[in-house]
Amino acid sequence: MTKKNLHTFHIPVMGLAYTIDSPIRVAQYGISSVIALADDDLIEKMRNFYSTKFNFPYEEISQKFHDYRAERITSYLNLVDKIVKEKFENFKTELAESKTALDNFMSMLPNTSDIKKGFQNLLDDGISFKENIQNYIETHLFPGEIDVNIMTKLDKDNFIKNEQLPIEFNDAHAALRGFANSNLESSVVLSAGMNPRLFGYFENFKDFFPNENNELKKKIVLKVSDFRSAMIQGNFLAKKGLWVSEYRIESGLNCGGHAFATDGLLLGAILEEFKQKKEQLVQSAHDLMIKALQAKNQHFPENPLELKITVQGGVGTSQEHEFLLDEYHVDSIGWGSPFLLVPEATSVDQETRNLLMNAKEDDFYLSNISPLGVPFNTLKGTTNEFLKQKRIQENKAGSSCPKKFLALSKEYDPHGICTASKKYQDIKLEELEARKDSLSADEFEKSKIKITEKSCLCVGLANASYLENDIKVKGQAQGVVICPGPNLAYFDQEVSLKEMLHHIYHGKSVIRTERPNLFIKELKMYITYFRNEIQSLSGELTTAQLKKWNSFKSNLLDGIEYYKNLFESTKVFKGDLDQLDSCKSELVGIKIPVSELV
């Protein structure tokens, strides 16, 4: 039986907690979602919580276990798999026995769905309803995928006392092993760029290689921001005999979480390049993969395996959803941040959800709070921000750093320290104090903010699940960090899963506000980003910097030209041509400071 996707959207990974149990909540409806594997402590607590809730036996996997991180992940994923299968069986029974339940479910599917049409035909025939429906359900319905996410950069070395453990005990390596050893038949979504060591580690697990029937039990999905990086990473893996089953294109800035800005390449133009060159991507990887598999004396597929292209970042209306499917032939569209307002789909505490509902455009901003040193989308008014500022005022800046997943700086300690930790910030503030006399008051204050603005993301991004499920949190209070994309500014109410699906598929809008289309919104963000980059230049302007800025501006202008042609040829965005013109004028008005070059 070939699995047919029920839905044309998926729920991407959000934070550490926000999609930690999304498959348990929505997979029975055929909706795929992604669990973050970064925090094994949260994962272990959620395993305890759900084992109790669904009456499964639970034995704690403590940190005393030799391979505790990988084992915790495997055990939780196996539990999620069991619960999803159980819920799915119950759901199928309900559909076969209740016409109301079936009608309700059909209304949650896209009108283009063949499965929806199949159900409708059976209902129209009306003969021996239950038996026919039952057979149809058994052969056509599947639960959504239980996918997982690994941020490739979060691959901290680990130690026992002062002895460094082998590389396979690094955080990302252990997370991959945890997934590889689980019963899941799904995908690992790799984000945050290339980690050659981690990519090489995939070769240790046979589930990532095609079997005799050319099937992959476990698949690789790469989150990418442009075609070039897809080609480089895909070919790198193909040379090891590994196939990338999906390229998940994400907007560089109009997304949640960490924002990896492109060199001014805009989403529409990137999608166009993938559409034009998809065959090249497939063929190049296929040729390299066959060579590698032959060299390993392993089975290899004669023809290329399936390769999907999906997109996410800032999509907010059914019109935009349809347009991306039709214009760029993508296989699925990620809807992330709007689902933070759907309690049936995501794990968010009520206080944070209220904050999200009431937030306006100006409340969403690109911050420097991430210890990774990458711009991070967040929101004003979080409990984490309040507690952090309180500590700064009391001269107690920094976090106690209980989890250490981001303890990646080796500046002062070979074991690694997190830049959001009190330990790190104390050293930095002391160094700054020693230089105080050589700095102006303004420079001193700016330097101080730069040190103390980092937030404890490990705790802050996990706390929502603890609060929602009444799980005790030990240690220093960090509050909640939330990382929605700016698109959430236009969603201002809590909605049911059914209402959100009607919004995505049937145009029954849950947005109350006028909003720019996703392409215009991203373009405006890039123009602001570009201006800020130029304004925040400190020190001398280098030739490399100048070259980068000129290329950035040129790419943005090319993108505007592309959109002009696109908007003129489609009804959907025709009314937005004026906004394109004003964006172009604004961009042209930003001067790159050539004169300062000596």
N, C-alpha and C positions, 0 to 999 in steps of 0.2 A: 504494500500500500504506500503510495507516495503521499507524504504530508502536504496538504495545501494550506497556505497561510489563511487563516480566517480574517485577519485584520490587515489593514494597510498602514498601521502605525505600531510603534513599540514604545515602552517607557524606558528611557536611558537610565544609567546609574546617576544617583543624586546623593552627594555627600557620603557619609559613612552609614548613617542611620535611615535616611529617608526612603530608600528602596530595599532595606535589609530583609524585609519580609514581603515585598510586593508580590512575588510569585504565589505565596500562600493566599494572598488576598484576591488576585485577579487571574491566575493562570487557568482556572477552570473555564473561564470564558474565552480561552484561546488567545489571551493577551500575553505577549512576551515582555519580560522585564529583566533588569540587571542588578545583581547583588554585588556590593563592594566587598572585596576580600582583605582590605587593609587592616582592619581592627579585629584580631582574633579574640580579644577580650569581650567586645560587644557580641561577637558571633557565639561565644560560649554561653554568655548570659541569655541570649535569645534562644539558644538550643534548650537551656533549662526551662525557660518560659513556655516554649511551644511543646516541649515534652510533657510538661505538666498539663497544659491546656488540652492536648489531644490524647492524654493517657498513654504515653510511651515511656518505657523505663529510661531513667537518666542517671548516668554516673559521671561525675565531674572529671574533666581532663585538666588537671592542674598544671602549673608551669614546672612542676617537678618531672613531668613526662619528658623523655628524651627529645621527641619530635612533636612537642605539644601544639605548636602553631599549625602545622600541616594536619595533624590529627583532629584538632578542633574544627578546622574548615571542612575536612572530609565528612566528619560526623554531622555537622550542621546541614551540609548540602544533601546528604543522604536522608536526613530527617525531612527537609523541605520537599524532597522528591516524593517521599512516602505520603506526606500530608497532601500534596498537590494531587497525587494519583487517587487518594481516597476521596478528596473533595470532587474530583472530576467524575469518578464513578457515581457518586451521589447526585451530581448535577445531571448526568446523562439519564439516570432513572427519573429524576424530576421532569425533565424535558419530555420523556416518553409518556409520562402519566398525566401531565397537565398542559392543556392547550394554552392556558394563560401564561405559564412559564415559557412555553415555546414562542408565543407571540412576542413576549417581552424580550426574549433573547434575540429573535429575528430583528427587532427594532434597533438592536445594538450593533448590527452588522452593516457594512457599506452596501449601498444599493447595487453596486457592481458585482457583489459576491455571488459566485456560482452556487455556493452551498445554500445561500439564502434563497436563490431561485429554485434549487432542488427541494428545499422544505416547502416552498410555496406551491410547487407542482403537486406534492404529496397531499397537502392540505386541500388543494382544489379538487383532487380526485376523491378524497374523503372515504375511500374504501379501506376496510380493516386498518383503520388509522394507527393504532398502537403498534402493531407488528411491523408495518412498513416503516414507520418513523423510527422504531427501535433499530431495525437493520440499517437504515440510512445513517443514524447517529453513530453506530458502531464502525461504519466504514469511512465516514467523512469528518468526524470531529476529533480533534486532538487538543491537549492542553497547550497553553503558551509555553515558550521556552523559558527554562530557568538558567539564564545566562549569568556570567560572573565578570567582574571587572578587576584588572590589576593595573595600577599605575606603575609603569616600568621604572620610573625614577625612585619609587619608594622601595629601595632594595638594600636597606641598611645591613651592614656587617653585624654579626652577633657574637657575643663573647660569653664564656663561662669563667668567672673571675677575670683573670687577665689573658686568658687563652682564647685566641680567635677561632671560632668554629669554621669548618669547611664552607665553601661558597654556597653549597646547596641549602645551608641553614640561613642564608640571607633572607630578608623578609619577602621579597617578590618571588624568589625561588621556592621558598616553603609554601607560599600561597598557591603557586602553580602546581606543586606536588599535591597539595590538598585537593585541588580541583581534579587533577589527573587521576587520583586514586578513588574519586567518588563514583557513584553509580550513574551520574548524570550523562545524558547524551545531549549536549548543548554546546555553547560557545564560550570561549574566554575572550573578552574585549580588552585589548591592550591599548592603553592611552598614555599620553605624555612622551611620545617619541621612541627612539630606538635604544634598546639596551642589548648589545650584541651577546653578552654573556648569558642573559636570560633567554634570548632567542635561541641560543645554542642548546640550552637546557631542555627545550621541547623534544629534542631528539631522543631523550631517555624514555619517552612514553609512547607505546605503540598506538594508543587511541588517536593520536594526531596524524597517523599515516593511513593512507587508503587501504582497506581490506580487499579480499579477492573480488568482492562485488562492487569495488570502487566507491565504497561508502566510508565516510569519516565518522567515527563514533563521537569524537570531540573535535570541534572546529575552532579556527583562529579568526578573530575579527580585529581589524586594525582601525583605530580611530585616527583619522588623518585630517589635515587642514588644506592640503593641495595635492595635485596629481603627481608632482615630482616626488614628494615624500612617499606617496603610495607605491610608486614604481621602485624606488630605492629599497624600501622595507620589504615589499612583496618579493622582489628578486633575491634579497638577502636570505629570506626564509626558504624560497624555492630551491636555492643552492644547497639547502640541507634536506631537500625532499619534502618540505612542508608547504601546504597550500593555504593561501589566505582565502577564506570563503566569503568574506564581506569586507568592503571598505566603507567605514561609517564616517561620512564627511560631516564635520562640525564647523559652524561659523566660528571664525577666529575670536570675535568679540561678543557677538549677540547670543551668548550661551550662558549656562550656569557654571559655577565652580571656577577652576583656573581658566584663564583666558590666554590662549596661545595665539597672539596676533600673527597674521601672515605679513608678507612684505607688501601690504596694500592690495593683495588679491581679494576680490569680492566674491561672495558666495555664488551668485548667478554665473559669473565667468568661470569659476572653478567647476561647477556642475556641467557647464557646456563642454569643458575640456574632457571631463570624464565620459560624457556622452559620445564625443567624437572619437576618443582613443580607447574605449573600453576593450576592444578587440586586441589592441596592442598589449594592454595590461595582462589580458588572459593568455595570449600566445607566448609572450616573453616568459611569464612565470611557468607555464606548462612545459615549455622546452627545457628550461633549467631544472624543473622538478624531475622530469623523466630521466635526465642524465644522472642526477643525484641518486635517484632510487635504483637505477641500473647499477651504479657503482657500489651500492650497498647490497646488491643482490636481493632487492625487495620487489614485491609486486608493484607494477605501475599502471596507471590508467592510459589506454590508447588515446582517448579524447580528453580535452580539458574538463575538469570538474566544474560544478556550478559556482559562479561568482556573482555576488549581489552587490549593488551599490545602494546605499541608503544615505539619508541626510537628516540633520537635526540642528536646531539653533534658531529660535525666534519665530517659529511657525505658530500662527495664532487663530486662523480662521479656516473654515471648510473650503473656502475659495482658494486660499493659498495652498492648502493640502492637495486639492484636486490639480491645481496648476503644476505643482512640482512633480506629481505622478505622471501627468500627461506630457509636459514639456521636456522633462529630463529622463523619463522612463525609469525612475528610481523604484526600488523594490519595497521600500518602507520608509516611513517618516517618523523621526523621534519627536514625541511630545513629552517634554520633561517638566519644567517649572509649573505649567498650569495644573498638573496632577498633584502638586503640593496642596491644592485646595480641594482635593477629593479624598476624604477620610477613608473611603473604602479601598483606596489604592496605595497610599503612602503612609509612612509612620512619622507624624508630626504632632508635637504637643499643642494643646489648644491655645496657649498664650502666643506661641510663635505663629500659629495659623492666623490668629486675629491680627497680628502685626502685618502679615503678608496681605491680608484682605484690605487693610486700611492704607497700605503703602501707595504713594503716588510716584510719578516718574522720577522726581528729584531725590527720592529716598533710595533708589537703586544706584550703586556706584561701583566703579572699578577701584579696588583698594590695594594697599601694599601689606595687608595683614598676614599673608601666607609666609611661613618660614621657608618655603621653597624658593622665595624670591621671584615668583611669577605673579603677575597681576591676578587678582582674585575678586570675582563678582560677589558683592554682598549688599547688605541692607542696613540702613540707619535704624538705631533704636533697639538692637538686640540685647538680650540680658548679658551676653558675653562682653559686649562693648562697655556696658555700664560697669560691670565688675572689674574689667581691665583698667578703666580710667580711675576707679576708686583706689585700686592698688597703686597706680602711678602717683596719685595725689598723696598717698600715705607713704611714699618713698619705698614701696615694696614691689616695684615693677617686675613683671615676669611670672611665668607659671612654674608650679612645682614639678611639672613634666613627669607625670606618673607612667605614661605609656611609651614614650620615646620612639614612636614610629617615624617622626621627622627629625630625629637626632642625627643629622647628616653632616653638620659642620665639623671639620677636624682641625679647625684653627687652634683650639686650645687643648684638645683631648683626642688621642688616637681612636678612642671608642666612639667618638661623635657626640656633639651636643646640639640641641635644638635652639635655634636663634630666638624662639619665643620663651625659652626657659629663664628662670631667675638667675641660675648659675651663669649663663651666657651674658645676660643683660647687665648683671652686676659688674662683670669684668669690663664690658664695653663702656658702661657709664663711668667707671673708675678711670679708664683710659681717656675718656672725653674730659673729665674733670681736670686731669693733668694738663690738658691742652687748652683749658678755658681761657687763659690770658692771651693766647694767640688768635682767638676767634672773636668776631663781633657777637653781640647779644643775640642777634637774629640767626647767625650761623650756628651758634651754640644750641639754640632752641630747636632749630631744624634737625641738627644732628641727633639731639636727644629724642625727638619724635621718631626719627628713622629707626632708632634702636628699640624704643618701647612700643611701637605700634603693632608689632607682631603678635598674633593671637595663637592660643593653644587650640589648633584645629582638631587634634586627636580626640580631645575630650569634648570640645564644643560641637563638633559635627556628629558626635555619637549620642549626646545627652537627650535629644528629642525622643528617642525610643525608650530610654529609661523613664523619662517623665510621663510619656503616654501610657506606658504599661506598669507604672508604679513600681519600678525596679530601683532599689536603693543605690545611690551613687556615693561612694566613699571619697574622702580626700577634699582638696581645695575646690571651692565652688567656681566653676568656669562659665555657667550659664549655657546658652545655646548659640552656636554660630550657624547661620543659614546662608546658602549660596545660590539663590535663584538667578535666572537670567533676567535682564531688564524687561523682557516681554511680559513678565508677571504684573507689571504696573497696570496693565489693561484688564486684568481679571480681578474682580473685587468682591467675590462672594464664594462661600463654601457651596460646592455642588455635589450631587450624587454621581456615581460612575455612569449611570444611564444618561444623565443630563450632559456629561462631558462627551460621551460617545455621540450623542445627537448633535452636539456642537461641532464635533470633528467631521461627522459624515453627512449630516442632514441640514446643516446651516441654521440650526435652532440656537442662535447665539446666546452665550452666557456672558458676553462682554458688554459692559455698559458705556464704555468710553470710546471716543474716536481714537484710532491708533494709526500710525504710519505703517505702510506695508513692510514685510520683513526685510526686503532689499533696501528700502530707503532708510529704515531704522539702523541697519548695519552700516550703511554708507556714512550716515551722520556720526555714528560712533567712531568710525575710522578717521573721519576728518578731525573730530575732537582729540582723538588719540595722537594723531599726527601733529596737531598744533601743540599739545602738551609736551610731546617729545622734543620739539624745537625749543619751546620756552624753558624747559627744565635742563637745558644743556649747561653743564658747569665745566669750567676748564676750556682748553683750546679745542677748536673744531678740527677733527682729523679728516684726511682725504677719504678714508673708509666710511666715516660717518656721513660725509657729504654725498658720497656715491649712493649710500643706503637710502638717504632721504630723497634724492632725485629719482631713484628707482621706485620708491614707495609712492611718490606723487604721480609719477608716470603710470604706474599700475592702477592707481585710483582713477586717473583720467580715462584710461582705456576701459576700465570697468563701467564708468559713467556712460561712455560711448556705446558699450555693449547693451546697457540697460535702456538707452534711448531707442535703439533699434527694437529691442524686445518689447518695451512698453507700447511702441507705436503699432506693433503687429498683434497686440492682444487686447481684448476688451477689459480684461481683469485689471490692468494697471494703467490704462490709457489716461485716466484722470490724474495720474501722479507725475506727468511729464514736467509740470511747473516746478514741483519739488526737486526734480533732478537738476533743472536749470539753476535753481538757487543754491543747491549743493555745489554745483560746478563753480559758480561765481565765488562762493566762500572758499573753496579749495584753491582756486587760482590766486585769490587774495593772500594766501599764506606764503610768505616769502622765506625761502631758505637762505640763511645768512651767509652768502658767498663772500661778502666784503671782509668778513673777519678772518678769512683764510690768508695766511702769510705766504 
